Structures are given as C-alpha cells and as structure tokens.
C-alpha cells in the first residue's frame, strides 16, 4: 500500500508523488519542494501533505486556497479518490496500485524540422521578409537572402530549426541587418 498524489490535470499531468511515512510532502513551484510543479498559478509552497502511516492530512498554506472535492479547505484528512485542486492543478489521492494510478508519460514535444525542410521556405514570405535564396546552411538553421517587404531593403535573415517545429507552418525570422 503506497499512498500517492497523482496529477490528473494541469501542466504537470501524469506526474505522481509517493507519500513517505513520517515525512511531509510540500506541494508547490519552489525548487525546494519535492514536487517542483510548473503551474504558474501555484504558490511556491502551496500546501503540505503529512503521512503518518495510516492517514494523510492535507494542509493549505497558500492565500490562493486549496479545494478538496470542490470544497475549500484549510486542513483535511484525505480519503482514497479525493480530488485536490491547487491553482490550475488537480491531483487525486490514491492508495496502492490501481488502474488509475498507472502513469502515462506525456507525449513528446514536436521534433524540430530538419535544415532541409527550412530550405523549402525559399520563395515564401515570413513575417514581412520575402525569402529569396539560401546564403548558408548550418546544423540548426539556414541564413536566407531576404527582402524586407515593408521597405524593399535587402536583409539577410536566419531561420532556426529550433523555432520551426515540424507541426508549424511558420518560423521566427530574425533580421541580421
């Protein structure tokens, strides 16, 4: 029987935090907490969960408030299945292994486009730069001969594959002039 908090909604969905007998789990954004959540609506230390081996007690620390099953709480003895809401993050308190406790890894971020894909941008206009030809290719980007469409001035522009995920149709073009 391993009690845990499983993040079910919010930017950290899929993460879980085991409760350790005799230790207090601090929940928040701070790097000093065991959770180190990324939800910007959380306090650095939003709350704590104390586990004594038989019961888990949630304590709200934040002025932003904490809810359990939709009700505001300052302190609450958790029961399996309780849904805790702190900021935009929801967590479920669980005991033991259950189908719900299986952690599914979040999908990987889109892979950057290959430099060869960036070369295909010749002839297109991005932002207000008309990409005319390739000046140079690097390992992560391409430098284009471009014209500023607003004033027709030539302007070398770099397009990095890091700012051009394969799922997007545009990229960031930064003028080198």
C-alpha positions as CSV (number, residue, x, y, z in Angstrom):
1,X,0.0,0.0,0.0
2,X,1.8,3.1,-1.3
3,X,-0.1,6.3,-0.9
4,X,0.5,8.9,-3.6
5,X,-0.8,12.1,-5.2
6,X,-1.3,11.7,-8.9
7,X,-1.6,14.9,-11.0
8,X,-4.7,14.5,-13.2
9,X,-5.0,18.0,-14.7
10,X,-2.7,20.9,-15.3
11,X,0.7,21.4,-16.8
12,X,2.2,18.5,-14.8
13,X,-0.5,16.0,-15.7
14,X,0.8,12.4,-15.4
15,X,3.4,13.0,-12.6
16,X,2.9,11.4,-9.3
17,X,4.4,11.8,-5.8
18,X,4.6,9.0,-3.3
19,X,3.9,9.8,0.4
20,X,6.6,8.6,2.7
21,X,5.9,7.5,6.3
22,X,6.8,10.2,8.7
23,X,7.7,12.8,6.1
24,X,5.8,15.9,5.0
25,X,5.3,16.3,1.2
26,X,5.4,20.0,0.3
27,X,3.4,20.8,-2.9
28,X,4.3,23.9,-4.9
29,X,6.5,25.5,-7.6
30,X,9.6,26.1,-5.4
31,X,12.8,24.1,-6.2
32,X,12.9,23.3,-2.5
33,X,9.7,21.3,-2.7
34,X,9.7,17.6,-3.7
35,X,7.1,18.4,-6.4
36,X,8.6,21.3,-8.2
37,X,5.4,21.8,-10.2
38,X,5.3,24.2,-13.2
39,X,1.8,25.6,-12.7
40,X,2.3,29.4,-12.5
41,X,-0.9,29.8,-10.6
42,X,0.5,27.8,-7.6
43,X,2.4,29.4,-4.7
44,X,6.0,28.4,-4.2
45,X,4.8,26.2,-1.3
46,X,1.0,25.9,-1.8
47,X,0.3,23.2,0.7
48,X,1.6,20.1,2.5
49,X,0.5,16.5,3.0
50,X,1.5,14.7,6.2
51,X,1.5,10.9,6.1
52,X,1.8,9.1,9.4
53,X,1.5,5.6,8.0
54,X,-2.3,5.3,8.5
55,X,-3.7,8.7,7.5
56,X,-2.8,11.6,5.1
57,X,-3.6,15.1,6.2
58,X,-3.6,18.0,3.6
59,X,-2.8,21.4,5.0
60,X,-3.3,24.6,2.9
61,X,-0.6,27.2,3.2
62,X,-1.4,29.5,0.3
63,X,-3.6,32.5,0.3
64,X,-4.7,31.2,-3.1
65,X,-6.6,28.5,-1.4
66,X,-6.9,24.7,-1.8
67,X,-10.0,22.6,-2.6
68,X,-10.8,19.0,-1.9
69,X,-13.7,17.6,-4.0
70,X,-14.7,21.2,-4.9
71,X,-14.9,22.4,-1.3
72,X,-12.3,25.0,0.1
73,X,-10.2,23.5,3.0
74,X,-7.6,24.7,5.3
75,X,-6.9,21.2,6.7
76,X,-8.4,18.0,5.5
77,X,-7.9,14.2,6.2
78,X,-7.6,12.7,2.7
79,X,-9.6,9.6,1.6
80,X,-8.7,7.5,-1.4
81,X,-10.2,9.1,-4.5
82,X,-10.2,12.7,-3.1
83,X,-9.5,15.3,-5.8
84,X,-7.3,18.1,-4.6
85,X,-7.2,21.4,-6.6
86,X,-4.4,23.9,-6.1
87,X,-4.2,26.7,-8.7
88,X,-4.8,25.1,-12.1
89,X,-3.5,21.7,-10.9
90,X,-5.7,18.8,-9.9
91,X,-4.3,15.8,-8.0
92,X,-6.0,12.6,-6.9
93,X,-5.1,10.9,-3.6
94,X,-4.6,7.2,-4.1
95,X,-3.7,4.1,-2.1
96,X,-1.9,1.1,-3.7
97,X,-1.7,0.1,-7.3
98,X,-4.9,0.7,-9.2
99,X,-5.7,1.1,-12.9
100,X,-6.0,4.8,-12.2
101,X,-2.5,5.0,-10.7
102,X,-0.7,3.9,-13.9
103,X,1.4,6.9,-15.0
104,X,1.3,7.6,-18.7
105,X,4.2,9.6,-20.0
106,X,3.1,12.9,-21.6
107,X,3.6,13.0,-25.4
108,X,7.0,14.1,-26.5
109,X,7.3,17.7,-27.9
110,X,7.3,18.1,-31.6
111,X,10.6,17.4,-33.2
112,X,12.4,20.4,-34.9
113,X,12.2,20.4,-38.6
114,X,15.4,19.4,-40.4
115,X,17.5,22.1,-42.0
116,X,16.5,20.6,-45.4
117,X,12.9,21.4,-44.6
118,X,13.9,25.0,-43.9
119,X,15.4,25.3,-47.4
120,X,12.0,24.7,-48.8
121,X,10.9,28.1,-47.4
122,X,12.7,29.9,-50.4
123,X,10.0,31.9,-52.2
124,X,7.8,32.4,-49.2
125,X,7.2,35.5,-47.1
126,X,7.5,35.1,-43.3
127,X,6.6,38.0,-41.1
128,X,7.5,40.8,-43.5
129,X,10.6,39.1,-45.1
130,X,10.4,37.6,-48.6
131,X,12.9,34.7,-48.6
132,X,14.8,34.9,-51.9
133,X,17.7,32.4,-51.7
134,X,19.9,30.4,-49.3
135,X,23.1,32.1,-48.3
136,X,24.3,29.4,-45.8
137,X,23.2,26.3,-44.0
138,X,24.2,25.3,-40.5
139,X,23.4,22.3,-38.3
140,X,20.4,24.1,-36.7
141,X,19.4,26.8,-39.2
142,X,19.6,28.5,-42.5
143,X,20.6,32.0,-43.4
144,X,18.5,33.4,-46.3
145,X,18.9,36.4,-48.6
146,X,15.7,38.2,-47.9
147,X,14.0,41.5,-48.6
148,X,12.0,43.5,-46.1
149,X,8.6,43.6,-47.7
150,X,7.8,46.9,-45.9
151,X,10.6,48.9,-47.5
152,X,12.2,46.6,-50.1
153,X,15.6,46.7,-48.4
154,X,17.8,43.6,-48.6
155,X,18.2,41.9,-45.3
156,X,19.9,38.6,-44.5
157,X,17.7,36.6,-42.2
158,X,18.3,33.5,-40.2
159,X,15.6,30.8,-39.6
160,X,16.5,28.3,-36.9
161,X,15.1,24.8,-36.9
162,X,14.7,25.1,-33.1
163,X,12.0,27.7,-33.7
164,X,10.4,25.8,-36.5
165,X,8.6,22.6,-35.1
166,X,7.6,20.2,-37.8
167,X,3.9,20.8,-36.9
168,X,4.0,24.5,-37.6
169,X,3.9,26.3,-41.0
170,X,5.9,29.4,-39.9
171,X,9.1,30.1,-38.1
172,X,10.8,33.0,-36.4
173,X,12.8,35.1,-38.8
174,X,15.3,37.4,-37.2
175,X,16.9,40.1,-39.3
176,X,20.7,40.0,-39.1
177,X,21.0,43.5,-40.5
